[in-house]
Amino acid sequence: MDGPVRGVIPAAMPAADPNSSGNSSGGAVSGTDSESEVDTENRMVKDLTAVSWTPALEAKLEEMLIRNAFDFKQAAKEFQRYLNSSDNPDLMLSLFFKIDAKTLQLKWTDIEIRKHVIPEM
């Protein structure tokens, strides 16, 4: 290739629907369909710091992480559903747990350190 490298300027694409505003993409999800707006059923929203951790709950989290191949985003969604469902024997009816992937990853790291690193010290 001779000469300077030049950038490509994208051209505007005409909308498939002449009545379309052009502000939507085929795979976009509208703001009202967001998973982040979960019905908390008038319960107080808490994060992982309010969870009463037990060996059984840690095992349940480990099972979910393995099933999701340690995809913390997917595991966080599944773990949040579990914590807030009637399948959870420790369900706290006054609380709704909102779990995000990064916080779950940090908690899992804490669990692993407590289980495997500290006993070997």
URBELZI-V460442 format. One line per field, one symbol per residue. ss: DSSP state (H for helix, E for strand, - for the rest). psi: psi as a letter, one per 30 degrees, with the letter a starting at -180 (. if undefined). burial: b if it has 16 or more other C-alpha atoms within 10 Angstrom, else e. A space follows every 10 residues. Layout:
# URBELZI-V460442
ss->???
psi->???
burial->???
This chain:
# URBELZI-V460442
ss->---------- ---------- ---------- HHH------- ---EEE-HHH ----HHHHHH HHHHHHH--- -HHHHHHHHH HHH------- ----EEE--- HHHHHHHHHH HHHHHHHHHH -
psi->kkllkklkkk lkkkkekffk fggkleglkl ffgkffikjf hglkklafff kjkleeeeee eeeeeeeghh jfeeeeeeee eeeglffjfg kjffkkkjkl eeeeeeeeee eeeeeeeeff .
burial->eeeeeeeeee eeeeeeeeee eeeeeeeeee eeeeeeeeee eeeeeeeeee eeeeeebeee bbebbeeeee ebbbbbebbb bbbbeeeeee ebeebbbbbb eeebbeebee eeeeeeeeee e
